[in-house]
Amino acid sequence: MDMMAYGEAWDLQKSYVKEIDQGEREETLLLLQHPPTYTMGSDRHPEHLLLGQEELEKRGISFYQIDRGGDITYHGPGQLVGYPLLYLDAVGLDLHAYLRNLESVIIDWLAQYGIQSGRKPEYTGVWVGDEKIAAIGIKFNKARQRGGFITSHGFALNIASGIADEGFSGIVPCGIGQYGVTSFNDLTGYSMTVEEAASGLLPIFAERFGYDIFPD
């Protein structure tokens, strides 16, 4: 599984959105990992970043203020990050349904391993009890050539054990201080890799959204 710097992946998304709008690229799902990174979306609360610049540099964690929805979250090794770059036609457009479908992909994948997950009222993402296992933050980019929208950003699914302590301890994740964070391996005791998780998630994503997925 590729390890891609966050800034590089963000630039790639913006480039792909333009190409999809112009009919120069097929719709795409990027699956990757990032080095340790904090990103803060449009619902910005700087106080939810608990570390100063010196400490960020000491820990080797990058920080980006970005254009997706939501507050602050963490990306890092052992986490499967998915960026669906999909065209949504203006006819019958339901942006809320897109978000729910993205959550459902992860909920259905977890169910294959006996993990009962779901949603919390007022919050996005996927939850197991009172712990979040997947964060979701998206952007709907206006398709200037075609009408409708093209999606960017997406989901971050925690796979590796201990990821909650490694990265999430330096923030108030998504601005939600009263609940915790967990991972697939912490819940199951497995040693699943991010690559294995990606392979299992792909067919569920394809079925849910009605796409054929072709590895790039």
N, CA, C and O of each residue as an XYZ file, in Angstrom:
864
protein
N       0.849     -1.202      0.000
C       0.000      0.000      0.000
C       0.880      1.246      0.000
O       1.770      1.387      0.839
N       0.627      2.142     -0.941
C       1.435      3.344     -1.066
C       1.357      4.200      0.192
O       0.298      4.335      0.805
N       2.506      4.778      0.566
C       2.574      5.772      1.627
C       2.799      7.114      0.931
O       3.880      7.357      0.396
N       1.806      7.972      0.932
C       1.876      9.214      0.181
C       1.730     10.404      1.111
O       0.819     10.441      1.937
N       2.612     11.365      0.982
C       2.522     12.591      1.777
C       1.167     13.239      1.555
O       0.634     13.215      0.446
N       0.611     13.820      2.614
C      -0.742     14.343      2.509
C      -0.854     15.427      1.434
O      -1.798     15.424      0.644
N       0.090     16.334      1.406
C       0.032     17.408      0.426
C       0.029     16.888     -0.998
O      -0.669     17.425     -1.858
N       0.802     15.848     -1.250
C       0.837     15.248     -2.590
C      -0.522     14.642     -2.935
O      -1.005     14.798     -4.057
N      -1.136     13.957     -1.984
C      -2.442     13.342     -2.233
C      -3.522     14.399     -2.447
O      -4.418     14.210     -3.269
N      -3.444     15.494     -1.724
C      -4.421     16.575     -1.867
C      -4.313     17.195     -3.257
O      -5.322     17.431     -3.923
N      -3.075     17.457     -3.687
C      -2.872     18.003     -5.032
C      -3.367     17.027     -6.099
O      -3.947     17.439     -7.104
N      -3.137     15.739     -5.877
C      -3.572     14.721     -6.833
C      -5.089     14.707     -6.949
O      -5.632     14.609     -8.049
N      -5.768     14.806     -5.822
C      -7.230     14.849     -5.851
C      -7.740     16.031     -6.668
O      -8.631     15.877     -7.504
N      -7.180     17.198     -6.425
C      -7.631     18.395     -7.143
C      -7.404     18.251     -8.643
O      -8.230     18.681     -9.449
N      -6.287     17.649     -9.008
C      -6.002     17.420    -10.423
C      -6.985     16.432    -11.031
O      -7.478     16.646    -12.139
N      -7.273     15.352    -10.310
C      -8.204     14.333    -10.808
C      -9.621     14.889    -10.939
O     -10.333     14.550    -11.884
N     -10.035     15.738    -10.002
C     -11.371     16.330    -10.070
C     -11.533     17.106    -11.377
O     -12.557     16.981    -12.049
N     -10.540     17.895    -11.736
C     -10.604     18.667    -12.981
C     -10.650     17.738    -14.192
O     -11.405     17.974    -15.135
N      -9.841     16.686    -14.162
C      -9.787     15.772    -15.296
C     -11.098     14.998    -15.455
O     -11.548     14.761    -16.577
N     -11.700     14.613    -14.352
C     -12.990     13.914    -14.412
C     -14.063     14.841    -14.961
O     -14.887     14.433    -15.778
N     -14.049     16.087    -14.511
C     -15.034     17.054    -14.991
C     -14.908     17.266    -16.499
O     -15.911     17.442    -17.191
N     -13.682     17.250    -17.002
C     -13.447     17.493    -18.420
C     -13.528     16.219    -19.263
O     -13.289     16.258    -20.470
N     -13.859     15.103    -18.636
C     -13.973     13.859    -19.364
C     -12.647     13.233    -19.750
O     -12.592     12.393    -20.648
N     -11.575     13.637    -19.075
C     -10.237     13.139    -19.398
C      -9.803     11.994    -18.494
O      -8.742     11.409    -18.713
N     -10.589     11.668    -17.497
C     -10.250     10.595    -16.559
C     -11.526      9.927    -16.084
O     -12.551     10.581    -15.893
N     -11.453      8.610    -15.893
C     -12.576      7.883    -15.316
C     -12.668      8.195    -13.822
O     -11.684      8.598    -13.201
N     -13.839      8.006    -13.264
C     -13.993      8.150    -11.816
C     -13.028      7.194    -11.105
O     -12.749      6.098    -11.592
N     -12.536      7.620     -9.972
C     -11.386      6.960     -9.363
C     -11.580      6.824     -7.858
O     -12.160      7.700     -7.216
N     -11.096      5.731     -7.308
C     -11.003      5.562     -5.859
C      -9.539      5.408     -5.499
O      -8.906      4.421     -5.874
N      -8.994      6.377     -4.773
C      -7.615      6.298     -4.289
C      -7.611      5.639     -2.917
O      -8.340      6.059     -2.018
N      -6.791      4.609     -2.760
C      -6.612      3.938     -1.465
C      -5.136      4.009     -1.112
O      -4.285      3.573     -1.886
N      -4.831      4.563      0.065
C      -3.434      4.773      0.419
C      -3.271      4.951      1.919
O      -4.233      4.879      2.683
N      -2.030      5.186      2.318
C      -1.704      5.551      3.694
C      -0.946      6.877      3.678
O      -0.320      7.237      2.681
N      -1.012      7.591      4.789
C      -0.243      8.832      4.935
C       0.773      8.678      6.064
O       0.545      7.921      7.008
N       1.892      9.391      5.970
C       2.741      9.555      7.150
C       1.951     10.316      8.216
O       0.895     10.868      7.904
N       2.422     10.363      9.450
C       1.670     11.039     10.510
C       1.298     12.476     10.135
O       2.159     13.307      9.844
N      -0.013     12.741     10.152
C      -0.533     14.025      9.679
C      -1.807     14.387     10.434
O      -2.656     13.530     10.677
N      -1.936     15.656     10.802
C      -3.205     16.189     11.275
C      -3.790     17.073     10.180
O      -3.083     17.876      9.571
N      -5.096     16.915      9.935
C      -5.783     17.802      8.994
C      -6.972     18.440      9.692
O      -7.683     17.792     10.460
N      -7.174     19.720      9.411
C      -8.299     20.455      9.989
C      -9.189     20.958      8.863
O      -8.729     21.669      7.970
N     -10.473     20.585      8.908
C     -11.406     20.949      7.862
C     -12.036     22.313      8.070
O     -11.543     23.132      8.845
N     -13.139     22.542      7.362
C     -13.762     23.867      7.346
C     -14.402     24.255      8.673
O     -14.593     25.441      8.940
N     -14.736     23.273      9.510
C     -15.276     23.553     10.847
C     -14.103     23.695     11.810
O     -13.853     22.811     12.630
N     -13.397     24.796     11.709
C     -12.083     24.927     12.343
C     -12.170     25.359     13.797
O     -12.795     26.362     14.142
N     -11.520     24.562     14.633
C     -11.389     24.887     16.054
C      -9.931     24.638     16.434
O      -9.582     23.523     16.823
N      -9.078     25.650     16.328
C      -7.651     25.463     16.601
C      -7.358     24.884     17.978
O      -6.335     24.230     18.179
N      -8.260     25.127     18.927
C      -8.041     24.604     20.284
C      -8.101     23.085     20.343
O      -7.670     22.493     21.332
N      -8.624     22.443     19.306
C      -8.696     20.978     19.282
C      -7.370     20.339     18.868
O      -7.230     19.117     18.932
N      -6.401     21.145     18.446
C      -5.030     20.679     18.266
C      -4.294     20.961     19.566
O      -4.101     22.117     19.944
N      -3.885     19.897     20.248
C      -3.338     20.019     21.599
C      -1.825     20.192     21.628
O      -1.242     20.360     22.699
N      -1.185     20.152     20.465
C       0.273     20.226     20.392
C       0.708     21.511     19.703
O       0.078     21.952     18.742
N       1.786     22.110     20.196
C       2.362     23.272     19.542
C       3.260     22.866     18.382
O       3.520     21.681     18.174
N       3.733     23.853     17.629
C       4.540     23.585     16.445
C       5.819     22.825     16.794
O       6.228     21.919     16.068
N       6.436     23.192     17.889
C       7.679     22.526     18.293
C       7.439     21.041     18.569
O       8.234     20.190     18.169
N       6.342     20.743     19.253
C       6.038     19.346     19.567
C       5.657     18.576     18.307
O       6.012     17.405     18.170
N       4.940     19.218     17.385
C       4.604     18.572     16.112
C       5.877     18.178     15.368
O       5.983     17.068     14.846
N       6.837     19.092     15.326
C       8.092     18.804     14.638
C       8.870     17.700     15.347
O       9.492     16.859     14.698
N       8.835     17.703     16.650
C       9.528     16.680     17.431
C       8.953     15.295     17.148
O       9.691     14.315     17.056
N       7.626     15.224     17.012
C       6.959     13.947     16.758
C       6.905     13.592     15.274
O       6.490     12.490     14.916
N       7.320     14.513     14.415
C       7.297     14.255     12.984
C       5.904     14.217     12.396
O       5.625     13.426     11.495
N       5.016     15.082     12.909
C       3.633     15.115     12.442
C       3.401     16.386     11.629
O       3.661     17.489     12.111
N       2.917     16.236     10.407
C       2.575     17.380      9.567
C       1.184     17.892      9.930
O       0.382     17.184     10.540
N       0.914     19.146      9.541
C      -0.397     19.745      9.809
C      -0.860     20.505      8.582
O      -0.106     21.282      7.994
N      -2.134     20.269      8.193
C      -2.720     20.946      7.033
C      -4.112     21.469      7.388
O      -4.905     20.768      8.016
N      -4.400     22.702      6.982
C      -5.767     23.212      6.991
C      -6.312     23.008      5.577
O      -5.735     23.500      4.607
N      -7.424     22.281      5.468
C      -7.868     21.817      4.160
C      -9.330     22.200      3.906
O      -9.978     22.842      4.733
N      -9.826     21.784      2.732
C     -11.127     22.256      2.268
C     -12.244     21.229      2.360
O     -13.271     21.387      1.701
N     -12.075     20.195      3.150
C     -13.193     19.272      3.384
C     -14.042     19.783      4.536
O     -13.670     20.737      5.218
N     -15.186     19.143      4.747
C     -15.986     19.442      5.911
C     -15.385     18.816      7.160
O     -14.501     17.964      7.074
N     -15.869     19.242      8.315
C     -15.452     18.630      9.572
C     -14.347     19.398     10.270
O     -13.896     20.447      9.810
N     -13.927     18.842     11.396
C     -12.942     19.470     12.275
C     -11.587     18.800     12.056
O     -11.184     18.582     10.913
N     -10.893     18.477     13.120
C      -9.537     17.952     13.024
C      -9.523     16.433     13.162
O     -10.286     15.863     13.942
N      -8.647     15.784     12.396
C      -8.463     14.345     12.527
C      -7.011     13.979     12.276
O      -6.193     14.822     11.908
N      -6.712     12.715     12.481
C      -5.344     12.206     12.327
C      -5.280     11.189     11.208
O      -6.188     10.372     11.050
N      -4.203     11.236     10.427
C      -3.877     10.191      9.459
C      -2.481      9.671      9.770
O      -1.598     10.432     10.165
N      -2.289      8.365      9.588
C      -0.966      7.820      9.832
C      -0.852      6.381      9.389
O      -1.841      5.781      8.969
N       0.346      5.816      9.476
C       0.566      4.413      9.106
C      -0.376      3.499      9.892
O      -0.630      3.717     11.077
N      -0.884      2.479      9.214
C      -1.832      1.573      9.853
C      -3.273      2.007      9.709
O      -4.171      1.416     10.308
N      -3.495      3.041      8.914
C      -4.848      3.543      8.675
C      -5.108      3.517      7.168
O      -4.298      4.006      6.380
N      -6.238      2.946      6.781
C      -6.628      2.917      5.370
C      -7.392      4.193      5.044
O      -8.462      4.446      5.598
N      -6.835      4.991      4.142
C      -7.468      6.231      3.718
C      -8.026      6.036      2.312
O      -7.322      5.564      1.420
N      -9.292      6.401      2.119
C      -9.929      6.267      0.820
C     -10.461      7.591      0.324
O     -11.183      8.286      1.040
N     -10.106      7.944     -0.903
C     -10.583      9.173     -1.528
C     -11.386      8.826     -2.785
O     -10.798      8.669     -3.855
N     -12.709      8.704     -2.683
C     -13.529      8.481     -3.870
C     -13.688      9.790     -4.658
O     -14.124     10.805     -4.115
N     -13.334      9.747     -5.915
C     -13.473     10.891     -6.811
C     -14.534     10.499     -7.831
O     -14.232      9.959     -8.895
N     -15.786     10.787     -7.476
C     -16.938     10.287     -8.209
C     -17.798     11.444     -8.722
O     -17.920     12.480     -8.068
N     -18.382     11.253     -9.887
C     -19.284     12.246    -10.449
C     -20.699     11.974     -9.969
O     -21.202     10.857    -10.095
N     -21.344     13.002     -9.414
C     -22.728     12.922     -8.971
C     -23.578     13.817     -9.860
O     -23.430     15.039     -9.852
N     -24.460     13.204    -10.617
C     -25.315     13.950    -11.541
C     -26.249     14.870    -10.771
O     -26.693     14.539     -9.671
N     -26.545     16.025    -11.353
C     -27.430     16.983    -10.698
C     -28.867     16.470    -10.601
O     -29.621     16.888     -9.722
N     -29.241     15.567    -11.503
C     -30.609     15.031    -11.519
C     -30.792     14.084    -10.329
O     -30.069     13.095    -10.204
N     -31.743     14.382     -9.470
C     -32.013     13.541     -8.312
C     -30.877     13.515     -7.304
O     -30.730     12.547     -6.558
N     -30.079     14.562     -7.274
C     -28.890     14.596     -6.423
C     -29.270     14.576     -4.941
O     -30.115     15.351     -4.494
N     -28.634     13.679     -4.191
C     -28.844     13.587     -2.745
C     -27.475     13.481     -2.085
O     -26.921     12.388     -1.965
N     -26.933     14.613     -1.661
C     -25.593     14.626     -1.078
C     -25.550     13.877      0.241
O     -24.548     13.242      0.569
N     -26.629     13.949      0.993
C     -26.691     13.240      2.271
C     -26.609     11.726      2.042
O     -25.963     11.014      2.811
N     -27.262     11.240      0.988
C     -27.239      9.808      0.689
C     -25.829      9.338      0.345
O     -25.452      8.217      0.687
N     -25.054     10.175     -0.324
C     -23.665      9.808     -0.628
C     -22.879      9.553      0.654
O     -22.161      8.560      0.766
N     -23.021     10.440      1.599
C     -22.318     10.294      2.873
C     -22.749      9.010      3.583
O     -21.903      8.265      4.078
N     -24.049      8.749      3.637
C     -24.553      7.541      4.289
C     -24.056      6.275      3.583
O     -23.748      5.279      4.237
N     -23.980      6.314      2.250
C     -23.485      5.161      1.502
C     -22.016      4.894      1.809
O     -21.592      3.743      1.912
N     -21.252      5.959      1.952
C     -19.833      5.802      2.279
C     -19.681      5.150      3.653
O     -18.840      4.270      3.834
N     -20.482      5.574      4.604
C     -20.473      4.940      5.924
C     -20.894      3.474      5.820
O     -20.327      2.615      6.495
N     -21.877      3.189      4.984
C     -22.396      1.825      4.863
C     -21.353      0.857      4.327
O     -21.341     -0.313      4.711
N     -20.478      1.327      3.445
C     -19.403      0.468      2.936
C     -18.562     -0.070      4.092
O     -18.245     -1.259      4.137
N     -18.211      0.798      5.011
C     -17.378      0.394      6.148
C     -18.171     -0.457      7.126
O     -17.656     -1.445      7.649
N     -19.410     -0.087      7.376
C     -20.267     -0.873      8.273
C     -20.424     -2.300      7.753
O     -20.347     -3.253      8.528
N     -20.644     -2.453      6.445
C     -20.820     -3.783      5.856
C     -19.522     -4.585      5.909
O     -19.550     -5.792      6.145
N     -18.392     -3.925      5.690
C     -17.107     -4.634      5.765
C     -16.839     -5.127      7.184
O     -16.423     -6.271      7.373
N     -17.068     -4.292      8.164
C     -16.852     -4.696      9.555
C     -17.769     -5.849      9.945
O     -17.371     -6.724     10.714
N     -18.989     -5.858      9.423
C     -19.942     -6.912      9.761
C     -19.450     -8.287      9.321
O     -19.818     -9.294      9.926
N     -18.631     -8.343      8.286
C     -18.084     -9.618      7.832
C     -17.202    -10.266      8.902
O     -16.983    -11.477      8.887
N     -16.710     -9.463      9.810
C     -15.844     -9.956     10.887
C     -16.563     -9.962     12.236
O     -15.932    -10.062     13.288
N     -17.868     -9.854     12.190
C     -18.653     -9.921     13.413
C     -18.627     -8.659     14.245
O     -19.006     -8.680     15.416
N     -18.185     -7.553     13.656
C     -18.139     -6.285     14.383
C     -19.423     -5.519     14.106
O     -19.703     -5.158     12.962
N     -20.191     -5.274     15.137
C     -21.431     -4.520     14.996
C     -21.116     -3.036     15.136
O     -20.773     -2.555     16.217
N     -21.238     -2.331     14.036
C     -20.929     -0.901     14.029
C     -22.127     -0.131     13.493
O     -23.101     -0.720     13.024
N     -22.042      1.174     13.569
C     -23.159      1.982     13.077
C     -22.842      3.457     13.153
O     -21.679      3.861     13.170
N     -23.893      4.256     13.199
C     -23.771      5.705     13.214
C     -24.194      6.253     14.573
O     -24.923      5.610     15.327
N     -23.718      7.450     14.858
C     -24.175      8.169     16.047
C     -24.959      9.399     15.590
O     -24.516     10.115     14.692
N     -26.109      9.649     16.195
C     -26.855     10.864     15.848
C     -25.972     12.100     16.006
O     -25.247     12.240     16.991
N     -26.046     12.980     15.033
C     -25.348     14.271     15.025
C     -23.880     14.163     14.616
O     -23.220     15.187     14.439
N     -23.353     12.939     14.462
C     -21.944     12.793     14.093
C     -21.811     11.971     12.814
O     -22.589     11.047     12.577
N     -20.821     12.314     11.994
C     -20.490     11.475     10.854
C     -19.528     10.383     11.289
O     -19.096     10.341     12.441
N     -19.199      9.503     10.358
C     -18.252      8.440     10.656
C     -18.928      7.147     11.060
O     -20.154      7.039     11.079
N     -18.091      6.164     11.383
C     -18.563      4.846     11.784
C     -18.090      4.570     13.202
O     -16.932      4.806     13.547
N     -19.010      4.064     14.014
C     -18.773      3.905     15.442
C     -18.999      2.467     15.860
O     -19.874      1.779     15.335
N     -18.189      2.022     16.820
C     -18.411      0.753     17.510
C     -18.654      1.111     18.968
O     -17.719      1.414     19.710
N     -19.901      1.073     19.364
C     -20.244      1.580     20.691
C     -19.959      3.068     20.756
O     -20.435      3.842     19.925
N     -19.176      3.461     21.753
C     -18.826      4.870     21.921
C     -17.434      5.195     21.398
O     -16.839      6.198     21.793
N     -16.911      4.349     20.507
C     -15.589      4.591     19.941
C     -15.682      4.678     18.427
O     -16.338      3.858     17.785
N     -15.023      5.671     17.867
C     -15.039      5.857     16.413
C     -13.928      5.018     15.785
O     -12.776      5.066     16.215
N     -14.296      4.249     14.759
C     -13.313      3.447     14.037
C     -12.999      4.039     12.672
O     -11.955      3.734     12.096
N     -13.879      4.877     12.147
C     -13.647      5.501     10.847
C     -14.183      6.923     10.842
O     -15.339      7.166     11.190
N     -13.337      7.852     10.445
C     -13.745      9.248     10.290
C     -14.063      9.504      8.818
O     -13.446      8.916      7.930
N     -15.024     10.382      8.570
C     -15.401     10.739      7.210
C     -15.502     12.254      7.092
O     -16.174     12.910      7.889
N     -14.827     12.793      6.092
C     -14.903     14.212      5.782
C     -14.820     14.372      4.273
O     -13.887     13.861      3.653
N     -15.763     15.063      3.676
C     -15.849     15.089      2.220
C     -16.022     16.518      1.703
O     -16.336     17.445      2.449
N     -15.805     16.652      0.407
C     -16.058     17.916     -0.280
C     -16.802     17.609     -1.577
O     -16.480     16.650     -2.280
N     -17.792     18.429     -1.880
C     -18.506     18.318     -3.146
C     -18.045     19.469     -4.043
O     -18.375     20.630     -3.804
N     -17.283     19.124     -5.069
C     -16.746     20.112     -6.002
C     -17.711     20.305     -7.169
O     -18.130     19.328     -7.788
N     -18.066     21.544     -7.475
C     -18.962     21.797     -8.592
C     -18.324     21.333     -9.902
O     -17.187     21.687    -10.216
N     -19.071     20.543    -10.652
C     -18.619     20.095    -11.970
C     -18.992     21.178    -12.976
O     -20.135     21.243    -13.429
N     -18.050     22.007    -13.317
C     -18.338     23.188    -14.121
C     -18.663     22.838    -15.565
O     -19.412     23.560    -16.224
N     -18.115     21.750    -16.058
C     -18.376     21.349    -17.429
C     -19.648     20.517    -17.559
O     -20.367     20.619    -18.552
N     -19.914     19.702    -16.559
C     -20.965     18.698    -16.675
C     -22.201     18.998    -15.835
O     -23.243     18.371    -16.024
N     -22.098     19.948    -14.912
C     -23.165     20.128    -13.946
C     -23.042     19.076    -12.856
O     -22.294     18.112    -13.018
N     -23.750     19.239    -11.763
C     -23.636     18.300    -10.648
C     -22.364     18.550     -9.849
O     -21.869     19.675     -9.778
N     -21.842     17.479     -9.249
C     -20.678     17.603     -8.375
C     -19.723     16.436     -8.587
O     -20.107     15.378     -9.086
N     -18.472     16.652     -8.197
C     -17.473     15.583     -8.133
C     -16.954     15.545     -6.704
O     -16.551     16.569     -6.154
N     -16.966     14.377     -6.115
C     -16.567     14.236     -4.715
C     -15.049     14.222     -4.573
O     -14.327     13.837     -5.492
N     -14.582     14.649     -3.405
C     -13.173     14.479     -3.037
C     -13.091     14.312     -1.523
O     -14.091     14.417     -0.812
N     -11.867     14.047     -1.045
C     -11.635     13.627      0.334
C     -12.441     12.335      0.569
O     -12.860     11.711     -0.407
N     -12.670     11.917      1.800
C     -13.356     10.643      1.964
C     -13.287     10.097      3.371
O     -13.718     10.752      4.320
N     -12.734      8.870      3.513
C     -12.774      8.192      4.807
C     -11.383      7.803      5.268
O     -10.456      7.676      4.468
N     -11.255      7.614      6.582
C     -10.019      7.133      7.203
C     -10.406      6.041      8.186
O     -11.019      6.315      9.218
N     -10.047      4.804      7.865
C     -10.435      3.626      8.638
C      -9.242      3.118      9.423
O      -8.217      2.761      8.843
N      -9.372      3.084     10.745
C      -8.266      2.665     11.610
C      -8.134      1.144     11.601
O      -9.079      0.429     11.934
N      -6.961      0.660     11.218
C      -6.708     -0.780     11.141
C      -5.738     -1.242     12.233
O      -6.057     -2.168     12.980
N      -4.583     -0.628     12.338
C      -3.514     -1.114     13.211
C      -3.835     -0.904     14.692
O      -4.513      0.051     15.074
N      -3.333     -1.817     15.504
C      -3.467     -1.682     16.962
C      -2.679     -0.472     17.449
O      -1.613     -0.158     16.918
N      -3.204      0.192     18.446
C      -2.490      1.285     19.090
C      -2.541      2.604     18.367
O      -1.946      3.577     18.832
N      -3.236      2.676     17.234
C      -3.235      3.924     16.469
C      -3.910      5.054     17.249
O      -3.574      6.224     17.065
N      -4.844      4.711     18.103
C      -5.526      5.738     18.901
C      -4.537      6.456     19.811
O      -4.593      7.678     19.954
N      -3.640      5.705     20.421
C      -2.654      6.307     21.318
C      -1.564      7.032     20.550
O      -1.053      8.053     21.013
N      -1.199      6.515     19.376
C      -0.081      7.073     18.621
C      -0.372      8.468     18.085
O       0.467      9.361     18.199
N      -1.546      8.665     17.505
C      -1.803      9.929     16.837
C      -2.961     10.729     17.388
O      -2.910     11.958     17.417
N      -3.997     10.052     17.821
C      -5.207     10.762     18.237
C      -5.068     11.431     19.601
O      -5.878     12.282     19.968
N      -4.031     11.039     20.353
C      -3.856     11.632     21.684
C      -3.443     13.094     21.622
O      -3.526     13.802     22.626
N      -2.994     13.560     20.448
C      -2.556     14.944     20.318
C      -3.642     15.899     19.868
O      -3.379     17.082     19.651
N      -4.877     15.391     19.725
C      -5.988     16.222     19.261
C      -7.260     15.854     20.014
O      -7.304     14.865     20.745
N      -8.284     16.664     19.823
C      -9.651     16.281     20.189
C     -10.280     15.794     18.886
O     -10.751     16.610     18.094
N     -10.298     14.485     18.648
C     -10.658     13.975     17.320
C     -12.040     14.439     16.871
O     -13.043     14.201     17.544
N     -12.069     15.108     15.716
C     -13.317     15.631     15.148
C     -14.043     16.562     16.113
O     -15.233     16.832     15.954
N     -13.316     17.047     17.114
C     -13.911     17.941     18.098
C     -14.815     17.246     19.096
O     -15.584     17.903     19.797
N     -14.733     15.908     19.170
C     -15.621     15.128     20.043
C     -14.801     14.604     21.219
O     -14.112     13.591     21.095
N     -14.873     15.282     22.344
C     -14.039     14.915     23.472
C     -14.610     13.837     24.358
O     -13.876     13.228     25.137
N     -15.911     13.581     24.261
C     -16.549     12.657     25.201
C     -16.492     11.197     24.768
O     -16.857     10.311     25.540
N     -16.039     10.934     23.537
C     -15.959      9.566     23.038
C     -14.542      9.237     22.608
O     -13.717     10.127     22.402
N     -14.267      7.930     22.473
C     -12.929      7.490     22.152
C     -12.750      7.065     20.702
O     -13.635      7.237     19.865
N     -11.568      6.500     20.433
C     -11.194      6.041     19.099
C     -10.696      4.603     19.229
O     -10.053      4.252     20.218
N     -10.993      3.777     18.234
C     -10.536      2.393     18.254
C     -10.052      1.992     16.869
O     -10.086      2.791     15.933
N      -9.599      0.743     16.744
C      -9.133      0.232     15.453
C      -9.603     -1.207     15.264
O     -10.018     -1.871     16.215
N      -9.531     -1.672     14.028
C      -9.954     -3.035     13.716
C      -9.152     -4.060     14.513
O      -9.734     -4.957     15.123
N      -7.846     -3.938     14.517
C      -7.015     -4.926     15.203
C      -7.177     -4.874     16.718
O      -7.092     -5.902     17.390
N      -7.410     -3.674     17.259
C      -7.665     -3.575     18.700
C      -8.959     -4.293     19.070
O      -9.042     -4.917     20.128
N      -9.956     -4.209     18.214
C     -11.249     -4.839     18.499
C     -11.210     -6.352     18.351
O     -11.871     -7.073     19.098
N     -10.434     -6.831     17.384
C     -10.480     -8.258     17.030
C      -9.306     -9.065     17.531
O      -9.408    -10.284     17.665
N      -8.186     -8.410     17.812
C      -6.965     -9.143     18.139
C      -6.257     -9.678     16.910
O      -5.249    -10.374     17.035
N      -6.764     -9.368     15.725
C      -6.120     -9.781     14.480
C      -4.878     -8.933     14.225
O      -4.596     -7.972     14.940
N      -4.145     -9.323     13.178
C      -3.010     -8.533     12.709
C      -3.218     -8.197     11.235
O      -2.325     -8.382     10.409
N      -4.401     -7.707     10.925
C      -4.722     -7.372      9.534
C      -3.864     -6.208      9.070
O      -3.605     -5.265      9.818
N      -3.426     -6.295      7.812
C      -2.673     -5.201      7.218
C      -3.627     -4.243      6.508
O      -4.777     -4.580      6.228
N      -3.134     -3.070      6.230
C      -3.931     -2.094      5.488
C      -4.224     -2.624      4.083
O      -5.308     -2.394      3.548
N      -3.263     -3.332      3.486
C      -3.472     -3.908      2.153
C      -4.613     -4.916      2.156
O      -5.433     -4.925      1.238
N      -4.673     -5.749      3.161
C      -5.753     -6.734      3.258
C      -7.104     -6.059      3.448
O      -8.109     -6.480      2.875
N      -7.114     -5.016      4.251
C      -8.365     -4.278      4.455
C      -8.836     -3.643      3.150
O     -10.027     -3.670      2.841
N      -7.915     -3.078      2.393
C      -8.267     -2.449      1.123
C      -8.858     -3.465      0.150
O      -9.843     -3.179     -0.530
N      -8.256     -4.647      0.085
C      -8.750     -5.686     -0.820
C     -10.162     -6.123     -0.454
O     -10.973     -6.402     -1.337
N     -10.458     -6.183      0.826
C     -11.791     -6.578      1.260
C     -12.834     -5.494      1.069
O     -14.009     -5.783      0.842
N     -12.402     -4.251      1.160
C     -13.332     -3.128      1.058
C     -13.738     -2.828     -0.393
O     -14.848     -2.364     -0.651
N     -12.836     -3.095     -1.322
C     -13.070     -2.731     -2.718
C     -14.372     -3.293     -3.301
O     -15.166     -2.528     -3.848
N     -14.614     -4.608     -3.201
C     -15.854     -5.119     -3.800
C     -17.115     -4.582     -3.125
O     -18.151     -4.443     -3.776
N     -17.041     -4.282     -1.839
C     -18.201     -3.724     -1.143
C     -18.462     -2.307     -1.640
O     -19.613     -1.919     -1.845
N     -17.401     -1.538     -1.832
C     -17.539     -0.189     -2.369
C     -18.147     -0.234     -3.772
O     -19.063      0.527     -4.086
N     -17.630     -1.130     -4.607
C     -18.107     -1.229     -5.984
C     -19.590     -1.576     -6.036
O     -20.341     -0.997     -6.820
N     -20.008     -2.519     -5.202
C     -21.413     -2.927     -5.194
C     -22.302     -1.801     -4.686
O     -23.368     -1.549     -5.247
N     -21.877     -1.133     -3.644
C     -22.691     -0.081     -3.042
C     -22.918      1.075     -4.015
O     -24.024      1.608     -4.099
N     -21.868      1.465     -4.752
C     -21.964      2.626     -5.625
C     -22.215      2.280     -7.086
O     -22.417      3.171     -7.911
N     -22.201      0.992     -7.407
C     -22.498      0.587     -8.762
C     -21.386      0.831     -9.761
O     -21.640      1.168    -10.918
N     -20.131      0.657     -9.301
C     -18.982      0.881    -10.175
C     -18.182     -0.411    -10.336
O     -18.195     -1.286     -9.470
N     -17.490     -0.502    -11.467
C     -16.420     -1.465    -11.609
C     -15.138     -0.787    -11.167
O     -14.855      0.341    -11.572
N     -14.358     -1.473    -10.336
C     -13.125     -0.892     -9.825
C     -11.946     -1.485    -10.568
O     -11.752     -2.700    -10.580
N     -11.158     -0.613    -11.190
C      -9.961     -1.051    -11.918
C      -8.737     -0.485    -11.232
O      -8.552      0.732    -11.225
N      -7.884     -1.340    -10.645
C      -6.659     -0.835    -10.018
C      -5.839     -0.034    -11.017
O      -5.665     -0.440    -12.165
N      -5.333      1.124    -10.559
C      -4.563      1.991    -11.439
C      -3.129      1.454    -11.569
O      -2.310      2.044    -12.272
